[in-house]
Amino acid sequence: MNWKREDIVNGFREKIAAGKPIIGSGAGTGISAKCAEDGGADLLIIYNSGRFRMAGRGSLSGLLAYGNANEIVLEMGREVLTIVERTPVLAGVNGTDPFLLTDQFLREIISMGFAGVQNFPTVGLIDGSFRLNLEETGMSFDKEVTLIARAHEAGLLTTPYVFDAEQARQMARAGADIVVAHMGLTTGGRIGAKTAMTLDVAARTVRTIVDAARSERPDIIALCHGGPISSPEDVAFVLQACPEVDGFFGATSMERLPAEIAITEQVGRFTSLTLSRAGAGAARAAAR
């Protein structure tokens, strides 16, 4: 499908004006994408962490050297783009990859049918001395800002993760259509984070980020993501506490956590069954 960024954005603005949040969903598999689309997701986003997450590994696997992130996204795209029927799909692009031929890669994802991009893996999730050294040696958040600017120029929808007010301003200036205020690794489930800020703090942080983005571009769309914002109830809290937010993007929240709950419960229902002829098996074994 040939997507036009303006059509997507205008559709989102109409939905927001009607009082409905924009909901984006990560998709690590084709069935995740299909189910998210059937559930009404406005956006589908695929990036390398989705593959690791649905393989039972933590989402931060996507930041480590377990494969070429951009090549993994192309592989995942062949699985997801061939099953999605009506929902724009975004590619997570590792903009800090020093070997990325950015314009060529963007042309390739456009030809495959992707509607836009997100900056993932992102150094925004890294802090401390390691982050400082990355910035000092050219693998910086600025490279991700440049990626978003180039994608915008190429006509792609751009929905970057941002982690603080200054990054929000940078991405807004680069032409981002949507900023996603990232509150850190999502909590919950078997492989989720155990340490996160409270929902109150998350709501205040999201507001600071949204205000910064809109100081550059008042019309920019803003979503929240991650950290303690992991359930529909959590999202409802943030939307109430921070009316400036236009919706939510979930990845772990949309596929790993539901899969953990549903599969565990379904298998448990099977394993709790009993044979209709209790003791029949034991009697046959004794007769042998």
Disulfide bonds with the S-S distance in Angstrom:
none
